[in-house]
Amino acid sequence: MNLLVAGASSGIGRAVAVAAAARGARCVLAARRADELERTRALMANPERHVVASIDFADADGRDLALMRLFTAEGPFDGVTYTVGVCPVMPLARLDAATFDETMRVNCGGFVALMRAFAARGAHAEEGAAAVAVSSVSAREGWAGGAAYCASKGALSAVARALAAELAPKRIRVEAIEPSYVLTDMFRNGAARMGVPESVAVPPETVAADILDRLARNR
């Protein structure tokens, strides 16, 4: 499998990359922080097989060109997964337009840009390909201080449903998963402010295994 892991610099994305390599996949690791991507690659089986690509998914102007170049150079891909995300914990009185817009741009807009590139001819395996976006249970369940995050994850899940219908004729399966608490740095930073104990969270490796099983389905 030739797999693109967006958000491979930490958390679920890093776990996906490590697990995918252990299953024999060749991975392209994409995220903003090249140094953290290199740390991910060092943890993977056969690190020399894998490629690091520094892409800022918050940069709406630059990410389209960067993704187009990446897919041209490294495609076609059998699968892509989008694990990029930010989680501001901010009450309504402090929630400004810039924070809301950035959260939507990263958590949902980046996936749209990724899928636009993935759907192009030559970018995906013609015999069948798959995309999995990591949404959240927050797409359906609200919590105080989470307006921006909940909105962005709700939008991400909705986008995945729409693209599943739109891209089916191209033999591209699209789905979003909606895990609850996952023990990542983002969870730790938010949980401290929300009073959520780490004991309720699952390890990112559990979610990574689910993602890879979904990507491999019907192949």
C-alpha positions as CSV (number, residue, x, y, z in Angstrom):
1,M,0.0,0.0,0.0
2,N,1.2,3.5,-0.9
3,L,-0.3,5.7,1.9
4,L,-0.3,9.4,2.6
5,V,-0.6,10.2,6.3
6,A,-1.5,13.9,6.9
7,G,-0.8,14.9,10.4
8,A,2.0,12.3,10.9
9,S,4.1,14.6,13.2
10,S,2.3,13.5,16.4
11,G,-0.6,11.7,18.0
12,I,-2.9,9.6,15.9
13,G,-1.1,10.4,12.7
14,R,2.2,9.2,14.1
15,A,0.6,6.0,15.4
16,V,-0.9,5.4,11.9
17,A,2.4,5.8,10.2
18,V,4.2,3.5,12.6
19,A,1.5,0.8,12.4
20,A,1.2,1.1,8.6
21,A,5.0,0.6,8.1
22,A,4.8,-2.5,10.4
23,R,2.1,-3.8,8.0
24,G,4.4,-3.3,5.0
25,A,3.0,0.0,3.7
26,R,5.2,2.7,2.1
27,C,4.2,6.0,3.7
28,V,4.4,9.7,2.8
29,L,4.3,11.7,6.0
30,A,2.9,15.2,5.7
31,A,2.6,17.9,8.4
32,R,3.9,21.4,9.2
33,R,6.8,20.3,11.4
34,A,9.5,18.6,9.4
35,D,11.6,17.8,12.5
36,E,8.7,15.9,14.1
37,L,8.0,14.1,10.9
38,E,11.6,12.9,10.9
39,R,11.1,11.7,14.5
40,T,8.1,9.7,13.2
41,R,10.1,8.2,10.3
42,A,12.8,7.1,12.8
43,L,10.2,5.1,14.6
44,M,9.0,3.3,11.5
45,A,10.1,0.0,10.1
46,N,12.4,0.5,7.1
47,P,12.6,4.3,7.5
48,E,14.4,4.7,4.2
49,R,11.3,3.7,2.3
50,H,9.2,6.6,3.6
51,V,9.1,10.2,2.6
52,V,8.7,13.4,4.6
53,A,6.7,16.3,3.1
54,S,6.4,19.6,5.1
55,I,2.9,21.0,4.4
56,D,1.1,23.5,6.5
57,F,-2.6,22.5,6.3
58,A,-3.5,25.9,7.9
59,D,-2.1,27.7,4.9
60,A,-5.0,27.9,2.5
61,D,-2.9,29.7,-0.1
62,G,0.1,27.3,-0.1
63,R,-1.4,23.9,0.7
64,D,-3.1,23.3,-2.7
65,L,0.1,23.8,-4.7
66,A,2.1,21.7,-2.1
67,L,-0.4,18.9,-2.3
68,M,-0.5,19.0,-6.1
69,R,3.3,18.7,-6.3
70,L,3.2,15.9,-3.7
71,F,0.7,13.8,-5.5
72,T,2.4,14.3,-8.8
73,A,5.8,13.2,-7.3
74,E,4.7,10.4,-5.0
75,G,1.3,9.1,-6.4
76,P,-0.7,7.2,-7.1
77,F,-1.8,6.5,-3.6
78,D,-3.9,3.6,-2.4
79,G,-5.1,5.6,0.6
80,V,-4.9,8.8,2.5
81,T,-5.8,9.6,6.1
82,Y,-6.3,13.1,7.6
83,T,-5.4,13.4,11.3
84,V,-4.6,17.1,11.3
85,G,-6.4,19.1,14.0
86,V,-6.4,21.9,16.5
87,C,-8.6,22.1,19.6
88,P,-9.1,25.5,21.1
89,V,-10.9,25.4,24.4
90,M,-12.5,28.9,24.5
91,P,-15.8,30.1,26.0
92,L,-18.1,32.0,23.7
93,A,-17.3,35.4,25.3
94,R,-13.6,34.9,24.2
95,L,-14.2,33.1,20.9
96,D,-13.0,35.5,18.2
97,A,-13.5,35.2,14.5
98,A,-9.8,34.5,13.8
99,T,-9.8,31.5,16.1
100,F,-13.1,30.1,14.7
101,D,-11.9,30.6,11.1
102,E,-8.5,29.0,11.8
103,T,-10.1,26.0,13.5
104,M,-12.4,25.4,10.5
105,R,-9.6,26.0,8.0
106,V,-7.3,23.4,9.7
107,N,-9.9,20.7,10.9
108,C,-12.1,20.7,7.8
109,G,-10.6,22.9,5.0
110,G,-7.4,21.0,5.0
111,F,-9.2,17.7,4.4
112,V,-11.2,19.3,1.5
113,A,-7.9,20.4,-0.1
114,L,-6.4,17.0,0.4
115,M,-9.3,15.3,-1.2
116,R,-9.3,17.7,-4.1
117,A,-5.8,16.6,-4.9
118,F,-6.4,12.9,-4.2
119,A,-9.4,12.8,-6.6
120,A,-7.3,14.1,-9.5
121,R,-6.3,11.6,-12.2
122,G,-3.1,9.9,-11.4
123,A,-3.2,10.7,-7.7
124,H,-5.2,7.7,-6.6
125,A,-5.1,4.0,-7.6
126,E,-7.6,3.6,-10.4
127,E,-8.6,0.1,-9.2
128,G,-9.8,1.5,-5.9
129,A,-8.6,3.8,-3.2
130,A,-9.8,5.0,0.2
131,A,-9.7,8.1,2.5
132,V,-10.3,8.2,6.2
133,A,-10.7,11.5,8.1
134,V,-10.4,11.6,11.9
135,S,-13.4,13.5,13.1
136,S,-14.6,13.3,16.7
137,V,-17.6,12.4,18.8
138,S,-17.7,16.2,19.2
139,A,-19.3,16.3,15.8
140,R,-22.4,15.1,17.6
141,E,-21.9,16.0,21.2
142,G,-21.2,19.5,22.4
143,W,-19.2,20.7,25.4
144,A,-18.6,24.0,27.1
145,G,-15.8,25.9,25.4
146,G,-15.8,23.7,22.4
147,A,-18.0,25.7,19.9
148,A,-15.2,26.1,17.3
149,Y,-13.9,22.5,17.6
150,C,-17.4,20.9,17.6
151,A,-18.4,23.0,14.6
152,S,-15.3,22.0,12.6
153,K,-15.6,18.3,13.4
154,G,-19.3,18.4,12.5
155,A,-18.4,20.0,9.2
156,L,-15.6,17.4,8.6
157,S,-18.0,14.5,9.1
158,A,-20.6,16.1,6.8
159,V,-17.9,16.7,4.1
160,A,-16.8,13.1,4.3
161,R,-20.4,11.9,3.8
162,A,-20.8,14.2,0.8
163,L,-17.5,13.2,-0.8
164,A,-18.3,9.5,-0.2
165,A,-21.3,10.0,-2.6
166,E,-19.5,12.2,-5.0
167,L,-16.3,10.1,-5.4
168,A,-17.9,6.7,-5.4
169,P,-17.9,6.6,-9.3
170,K,-14.1,7.1,-9.1
171,R,-13.8,4.1,-6.8
172,I,-12.7,6.2,-3.9
173,R,-14.2,5.3,-0.6
174,V,-14.4,8.2,1.9
175,E,-15.4,8.0,5.5
176,A,-14.9,9.9,8.8
177,I,-14.4,8.2,12.1
178,E,-15.6,9.8,15.3
179,P,-13.5,8.6,18.2
180,S,-14.1,9.9,21.7
181,Y,-11.1,10.7,24.0
182,V,-7.7,9.7,22.6
183,L,-4.6,10.0,24.6
184,T,-2.7,12.5,22.6
185,D,-0.9,15.8,23.4
186,M,-3.9,17.7,22.2
187,F,-6.2,15.7,24.6
188,R,-3.8,16.3,27.5
189,N,-3.7,20.0,26.8
190,G,-7.5,20.3,26.6
191,A,-8.3,17.8,29.3
192,A,-6.4,19.7,31.9
193,R,-8.7,22.7,31.2
194,M,-11.9,20.6,31.1
195,G,-11.2,18.4,34.1
196,V,-11.3,15.1,32.1
197,P,-9.1,12.4,33.5
198,E,-6.6,10.6,31.2
199,S,-8.0,7.3,32.3
200,V,-11.0,7.7,30.0
201,A,-8.9,8.0,26.9
202,V,-7.8,5.2,24.5
203,P,-4.3,5.1,23.2
204,P,-3.7,6.5,19.6
205,E,-2.6,3.0,18.5
206,T,-6.2,1.7,19.0
207,V,-7.5,4.4,16.6
208,A,-4.7,3.8,14.2
209,A,-5.5,0.2,13.9
210,D,-9.1,1.0,13.1
211,I,-8.0,3.5,10.4
212,L,-5.7,1.0,8.7
213,D,-8.4,-1.7,8.8
214,R,-10.8,0.7,7.1
215,L,-8.2,1.7,4.5
216,A,-7.6,-1.9,3.6
217,R,-11.2,-2.9,3.4
218,N,-12.3,-4.4,0.0
219,R,-8.8,-4.1,-1.4
